[in-house]
């Protein structure tokens, strides 16, 4: 990142500066993700009774916002350069970008495993995008070197980089914001979960069902189950929570069993 920024300033390449800016955002995102992962491993306390797993979600939201802010500055400068393209020292730009391809590809390979974690998936996509962007800078610089012109390629490529970053940032920001708002994880169909619970032995009704993310890797559920049989619920609860984990990946389920003799204040779907 530092080398790209330095060469970009000296050579006059906005594309290389844009790639350096993108890499700077990625470095910050990795630091945030690492810090959030450390916090998520802390035990629950008297105040944070669920622990600090939400820190991983907040890190994802912050990363998405930072990326969007960074591309705004790059896009503005690129538009200015299009009106008046400046000279670019294509040789140093091509060599520096080629080194970036190697480094970003090697870094992306470190994140091949653990794709179910939104932070890990975000880091992997960032590194892959960085490698692709660096490769595009190599091609652009090569064309300018061969032709001795085409200086307009540099700001145009900067806008392409902006589009690449935005496409990844939007998905990351959308998913992480949904998690921050306690939306059900994208891979879980709440109607399917409700139907599964309703099909459990003795269950006649399911209400006050909520599914949300405790972190980027953990999912929680609460629900009231009406089960008039009055049998001891311990075995039933153990089997049901185990089934939720196996069928839906819900690893923190809290279930309240009712006999249905009294109306539950939380029975209507619109009541929280």
TASUL-V164029 format. One record per pair of residues at least 4 apart in sequence whose ideal C-beta (glycine too) atoms are under 6 Angstrom apart, sorted by the first residue. I is the first residue (numbers start at 1). GAP is how many residues later the second one is. Records with the same first field share a line. If there is no record, write none. Layout:
I->GAP, GAP
This chain:
1->19, 22, 23
4->4, 12, 15, 16, 92
5->15
7->4, 85, 89
8->5, 8, 9, 12
11->77, 78, 81, 82
12->74, 75, 76
13->75, 80, 141
14->63, 67, 140, 141, 144
15->122, 139, 142, 143
16->77
18->56, 140, 143
19->114, 115, 118
21->49, 53
22->143
23->107
25->41, 42, 45
26->100
29->34
30->93
32->27, 30
33->26, 86
36->19, 20, 23
39->13, 16
40->12, 13, 15, 16, 175
42->10
44->5, 7
48->4
50->164
53->161, 162, 165
56->63, 159, 160
57->119, 122, 123, 159
60->58, 59, 116
61->115, 116, 119
64->105, 108, 109, 112
67->98, 102
68->101
71->4, 91, 94, 95
74->84, 88
75->87
78->77, 80, 81
81->4, 74
82->73
85->66, 67
88->63, 66
90->51, 54, 55
93->48
94->44, 47, 48
97->37, 40, 41
98->40
100->4, 34
101->30, 33, 34
104->23, 26, 27, 30
105->26
107->20
108->16, 19, 20
111->9, 12, 13
114->6
115->6
117->99, 100
118->98
119->97
122->50
125->43
129->35, 39
133->28
136->21
140->13, 17
143->7
144->6
152->4
153->4
165->4
166->4
169->4
173->4
178->5
179->34
182->30
184->4, 6, 27
185->28, 34
188->23, 60
190->21
193->55
194->12, 15
197->9
198->5, 8
200->40
202->25, 27
203->22, 24
204->22
205->21
206->17, 19
207->17, 60
208->16, 58
209->14
210->12
211->10
212->8
213->6
214->4, 6
218->33
219->31
220->32
221->29, 32
222->32
223->32
224->32, 34, 40
225->30, 32
226->32, 34
227->30
228->31, 32
230->29
233->4, 24
237->18
241->12
243->4
244->4, 6, 9
245->6
266->5
